[in-house]
Amino acid sequence: MLGAASRRAVAIPRTLAHRHHQHAFSSSSFSTRTIPSILRSRPTGAAPTSLLRTVQATTIQTRPLSFAQKMKRGYQEASRGIWRNNPILLPLALLSVATATAIFSYIAYKEATEVGPQYHKFPPPVAERLRTAIYYTDVKLNPVKAIDAYSEAIKLAAELQMHPYSDEVMGIRLQVTKCLEMAGLVPAAIQVLEKTRADAYHWVKTNMETEAFKRGESDYFFARGPSTEKGELAAEPMKVDPAIAESYEKMKQAEIYEYEQVEKTLAKVVGMSVKLAELYKSDYVQDDKKAEEALEFAVQLSLGEVQRRHQAKVPIGGGNWLTLTEIGTALSELGQHYASKGKLDLSLPLYLRAFDLINANEGGVPSCKQVTLMYNISGCIGYPALDGVAPSSDPGVSRAEAIEAARKWAQGAIERAEKVEPSEDSAECDHSCASAKVMLGQLAVFHNKPEEALKYYYEAKDLYNRLELSSDAEDVSRLIKDLEKKKK
């Protein structure tokens, strides 16, 4: 029986066997036709040779990575563990990079906006030496190397035909004085500044006497453009050779430039004189006589130039010359010097003139300089009057009139101080206001008004304490004690 079943199974056609074993998800049906003899002759387990070769090639084929792909893969692999492996060093490294970038950016910004423009007007060789000199002056003070660099810069400027009294060259010479002063070599600084002032003043004085200077001044202030009026001359302008016209224009511009340099240098001479007075009065020298001579020279030069400009009918202040405030400051400096020596009769006219100039220049707008000058005027009038000395500047003024004038100036200083807007000079303004209150208190004592005097004294003491001026506050305290003893 088993043998018969076995024979029947073998006898089933090959096509039926394939149909029963069709894949469940196949969408095609097998053909029921018999397989051609050419295919039946092949082994049933063998695959076509071409198909085998294709499968083998697909399995073992590889493609090399490009450089960019390698870099990307390496970066990805490195970034996966960098935070885990360096939890502290990596943030510090990033912070260091950011800080360094910010510092270099700041340095570049400063170089482009502040340092670079300072050397823009100098030729490159001069600018190079100046950078070295400034470094050994402002950054790493070394007067020997700085002076050598300044000297080389001045020599190169002369070789390159820079104007010897231009702003640039004069600035170099003044920097030499600054370097010596910073190094504590004040006598040497005075010697250099005296030489610079003498040379500059001689050049100014020589040029101011020439006709070219007068023409340059006239062209600078009164030059007019071409006429726009209609007329015969305007209709038929005179023909001029262009070369001659160009040459004349260049000569005219040269005269104007020379006049401008004379004006600027004259203003610098005044400033150098005031600086010399400061150096002479310093602890290194302490030569009050030389300081007084320097201030007197500055004042005489300023007032002389004001008078000359007034006669020439040109503005007496501003432009390349000193402003009225700067002239008033020079007068005030000399007035303070005289006051420190007890020469109040010499200080008073200087203070009065300085106040007029500064008040005119500031358009009557209250300022701390005005307050200080008003108190100084009050002191120059009031203190001699309290001591019974008539003002020598005006012998016709009685003692009572002088005391009343001092009271008005002191009261005016206080009233003007209240109108001054807060600024960097507020401390100076408050100090002058406190001193004016002390003056009013002393004048009140003279008029036998102790209550009014105490009121001013206490107000002044509060201001001095607020300004942390202990010595002045102690002086006022003594005045209060003396007055209270007299009341008892």
DAVEN-V801870 format. One record per residue. D_CENTER is the distance of its C-alpha to the mean C-alpha in whole Angstrom. Layout:
BEGIN
d_center
D_CENTER
D_CENTER
END
This chain:
BEGIN
d_center
121
118
119
120
116
115
116
115
112
112
114
111
109
106
104
105
103
100
100
100
97
95
91
91
88
89
89
91
95
97
100
103
104
105
103
104
106
103
101
103
104
101
100
99
96
94
91
91
89
87
86
85
83
81
80
80
77
75
75
74
72
68
65
62
58
55
52
50
53
53
49
49
52
51
47
49
52
49
47
50
49
46
45
48
48
44
44
41
40
39
37
35
35
33
31
30
29
27
25
25
24
21
20
20
19
15
15
16
14
11
13
13
10
7
10
13
11
11
15
16
17
19
23
23
25
22
19
22
22
19
18
20
20
16
18
20
18
15
17
20
21
24
24
27
26
23
25
27
24
23
26
27
24
25
28
28
26
29
31
29
29
26
26
26
24
22
18
18
21
20
17
19
21
19
17
21
21
18
20
23
22
20
23
25
27
26
30
29
25
27
29
27
25
28
29
26
27
30
30
27
29
33
31
30
33
35
34
34
38
38
39
37
34
36
36
33
32
35
33
30
31
34
34
36
37
40
43
44
47
50
53
55
52
50
53
53
50
51
50
48
48
45
44
44
42
39
40
40
37
35
36
35
31
31
32
29
27
29
28
25
24
27
25
21
23
25
22
21
24
24
20
22
25
23
22
25
27
24
25
29
29
27
30
30
32
33
34
34
36
33
30
32
33
30
29
32
31
28
29
32
30
28
31
33
31
31
35
35
32
35
38
36
36
32
29
29
25
22
21
21
22
21
21
24
21
20
24
25
23
24
28
27
26
29
31
30
31
34
35
34
37
39
39
38
40
38
35
36
36
33
32
33
32
28
29
31
28
25
27
28
24
23
27
28
26
26
23
23
23
26
28
27
29
32
33
32
35
37
37
38
41
42
42
44
47
47
48
51
49
49
46
46
44
46
50
51
49
51
50
51
49
46
46
46
43
41
42
40
37
37
38
35
32
33
34
31
29
30
29
25
23
22
18
16
19
22
23
23
25
27
28
29
31
33
34
35
37
39
39
41
43
44
45
47
49
50
52
53
51
51
50
47
46
46
44
41
41
41
38
36
37
36
33
32
33
31
28
30
31
34
35
35
37
40
40
40
43
45
45
46
49
50
50
52
55
56
56
59
END
